[in-house]
Amino acid sequence: IVLAGDYQGQKASAPMMSDLAIFHVCIESSGGTWLYNVPKSFETIVLYIRQGSCTIDNMEIPVHHTAYCEPIGSTLRVDSKTGVDFLLLAGAPLREPVAAQGSMVMNTQSQINEAYRDYQLGLMGMPWS
């Protein structure tokens, strides 16, 4: 499922402001392989294994673990002997300043203050019960 970015002609419906990919991938059969041609601009590749396990570059990644991959050439290969369900997060670096406080992440402290004001005014939707 393409949540952000594009994969083999499938594009996410939401427009992105930066070059990134978020995929929900399921390899259902044993002995399955999934390939992803990583764009050259991507410097971050993260996989979170939701169910099953997989192998990347001869390293076994078990369920409920996160794999941080270095750019490994043009193709990421994920193999699974038993089937696997994982989330892939990848993208190009933004190279922008980062300011963080509590649940807010922005570029500057003044933007964080504005975000908290917006939250308190209910401009970000209502909190979950």
SVG drawing of the C-alpha trace seen along z (x, -y; Angstrom):
<svg xmlns="http://www.w3.org/2000/svg" viewBox="-14 -33 39 54">
<polyline fill="none" stroke="black" stroke-width="0.4" points="0.0,0.0 1.5,-3.3 0.8,-5.8 3.2,-8.5 5.4,-8.7 5.1,-6.2 6.0,-2.6 5.9,-0.9 3.4,-3.4 1.2,-3.6 1.1,-7.1 -0.3,-8.2 -3.2,-10.5 -1.9,-13.0 0.5,-15.5 4.0,-15.6 6.1,-18.7 9.3,-16.7 10.8,-13.6 9.7,-10.7 8.1,-7.2 5.9,-5.5 4.8,-2.0 2.9,0.8 4.4,4.0 3.2,7.6 5.1,10.6 2.5,13.3 4.3,16.4 7.3,18.2 10.4,17.6 9.1,14.2 11.1,11.2 10.3,7.5 12.4,5.1 12.5,1.3 14.5,-1.0 15.7,-3.6 15.8,-7.1 19.4,-8.5 18.2,-11.5 17.1,-9.2 19.5,-9.0 17.2,-7.5 15.6,-4.0 13.8,-2.6 11.8,0.6 9.6,1.5 8.7,5.2 5.0,5.6 4.6,9.4 6.9,12.2 10.6,11.6 12.8,10.8 16.3,10.7 18.1,7.6 21.7,8.0 22.0,11.4 20.8,9.8 17.7,11.3 15.2,8.7 12.7,10.2 9.1,9.1 8.7,5.8 12.2,4.6 13.3,1.6 16.0,1.7 17.9,-1.4 19.4,-0.9 22.2,-2.9 21.8,-3.8 22.8,-0.5 22.9,-1.2 20.0,-1.5 17.8,1.5 16.7,2.5 16.0,6.3 13.8,7.7 13.6,11.5 11.3,13.6 11.2,17.3 7.9,17.2 6.1,14.0 6.5,10.5 4.4,7.4 6.5,4.2 6.3,0.4 9.0,-1.3 9.8,-5.0 12.4,-6.5 13.3,-10.0 15.6,-12.7 17.0,-14.9 15.2,-18.2 18.4,-20.0 16.3,-22.4 16.6,-23.5 14.6,-21.5 13.1,-22.7 11.2,-20.3 9.1,-20.6 6.8,-18.0 4.6,-16.7 5.5,-19.6 8.3,-19.6 8.8,-22.7 11.7,-24.8 11.8,-27.5 10.8,-28.0 8.3,-30.7 6.6,-28.2 6.3,-25.8 4.7,-28.5 2.3,-29.2 1.5,-25.5 0.7,-25.2 -1.6,-28.2 -3.3,-26.7 -3.7,-23.4 -5.2,-25.2 -7.7,-27.0 -8.8,-23.7 -7.5,-24.5 -5.8,-21.1 -9.0,-19.1 -10.4,-17.8 -8.3,-15.4 -9.3,-11.8 -11.4,-10.6"/>
</svg>
